[in-house]
Amino acid sequence: MLTLIPKEIEKYASAHTIKESNVLSELVKETNDKTTLPEMQVGHLEGAFLRLLIRITSAKRVLEIGTFTGYSALAMAEGLPEDGELITLDKDLEATEIAKEFWQKSPHGKKIKLILGDAIESLKKLHGSFDLVFIDASKSDYINYWNLCMPLVKKGGLFAVDNVLWSGRVLNPKEESDIAIDEFNKYISEDKRVEAVILTVRDGMLLAWKK
Ligand SMILES: C[S@@+](CC[C@H](N)C(=O)[O-])C[C@H]1O[C@@H](n2cnc3c(N)ncnc32)[C@H](O)[C@@H]1O
């Protein structure tokens, strides 16, 4: 992933952000060693930001689309209260085995429930209501995830969507994923059901408040 923020700035921000838990740091190492696309993890800064969002919204029930090796799920679970619940969806058996192994090492892992399978199919079977949804799976399905999640999110709930600047490729979309993200951003900016803002955090993060 081409980084939009200068490396030194990212490093400085990370150094002055709440420290990553040991389990999360170990999970980063394991993901680097065992997977081919470790940069898919949200990482320290965005993980800490997601955790903060959970805290400031007092979220208790969270839905995540795109688990991978479990970094963002665990970062968010760390911000949930003891009786909080996070449901996370993914179809990758191998990556989610790593996720489960590391969640077990954390006292917050018990708050996480993984649903394996195609995210669209899993979403069709889910019932509300969620306080916060984090979307971070197939870019070409972002609009579908969004619309399937809408009835599941409570009024006043929050959407967080990752990679909406797509390494800057949204400025000159060429490939299918570039076009999909650009279309998603246009769709959301006109969606009257929410108030949305794009933050230039990492690869771009869209936050939206459901009216
Ligand atoms: C960018 S990664 C998620 C990273 C994760 N949030 C983290 O911080 O580690 C995207 C994930 O979406 C999953 N995914 C892609 N298409 C999917 C689909 N149709 N159904 C379920 N999961 C899907 C992939 O298997 C991959 O693990």
The ligand as a MOL file (V3000), in Angstrom:
LIG
                    3D

  0  0  0     0  0            999 V3000
M  V30 BEGIN CTAB
M  V30 COUNTS 27 29 0 0 0
M  V30 BEGIN ATOM
M  V30 1 C -8.1020 -5.6320 4.5930 0
M  V30 2 S -8.4200 -7.2240 5.2200 0 CHG=1
M  V30 3 C -9.0960 -6.8850 6.8230 0
M  V30 4 C -8.0300 -6.3930 7.7970 0
M  V30 5 C -8.4700 -6.3700 9.2320 0
M  V30 6 N -9.5210 -5.4160 9.4530 0
M  V30 7 C -7.2790 -6.0840 10.1330 0
M  V30 8 O -7.1510 -5.0020 10.6860 0
M  V30 9 O -6.4370 -6.9780 10.2630 0 CHG=-1
M  V30 10 C -9.8100 -7.7160 4.2840 0
M  V30 11 C -10.4140 -9.0500 4.6590 0
M  V30 12 O -11.6770 -9.1570 3.9800 0
M  V30 13 C -11.9130 -10.5090 3.6810 0
M  V30 14 N -12.8830 -10.6080 2.5970 0
M  V30 15 C -12.7520 -10.1720 1.3100 0
M  V30 16 N -13.8580 -10.4720 0.6040 0
M  V30 17 C -14.6940 -11.1210 1.4520 0
M  V30 18 C -15.9850 -11.6760 1.3100 0
M  V30 19 N -16.6290 -11.6440 0.1410 0
M  V30 20 N -16.5550 -12.2570 2.3830 0
M  V30 21 C -15.9000 -12.2890 3.5750 0
M  V30 22 N -14.6830 -11.7730 3.7720 0
M  V30 23 C -14.0830 -11.1940 2.7240 0
M  V30 24 C -10.5420 -11.0570 3.2940 0
M  V30 25 O -10.5290 -12.4560 3.4820 0
M  V30 26 C -9.6050 -10.2820 4.2370 0
M  V30 27 O -9.2650 -11.0600 5.3570 0
M  V30 END ATOM
M  V30 BEGIN BOND
M  V30 1 1 1 2
M  V30 2 1 2 3
M  V30 3 1 2 10
M  V30 4 1 3 4
M  V30 5 1 4 5
M  V30 6 1 5 6
M  V30 7 1 5 7
M  V30 8 2 7 8
M  V30 9 1 7 9
M  V30 10 1 10 11
M  V30 11 1 11 12
M  V30 12 1 11 26
M  V30 13 1 12 13
M  V30 14 1 13 14
M  V30 15 1 13 24
M  V30 16 1 14 15
M  V30 17 1 14 23
M  V30 18 2 15 16
M  V30 19 1 16 17
M  V30 20 1 17 18
M  V30 21 2 17 23
M  V30 22 1 18 19
M  V30 23 2 18 20
M  V30 24 1 20 21
M  V30 25 2 21 22
M  V30 26 1 22 23
M  V30 27 1 24 25
M  V30 28 1 24 26
M  V30 29 1 26 27
M  V30 END BOND
M  V30 END CTAB
M  END
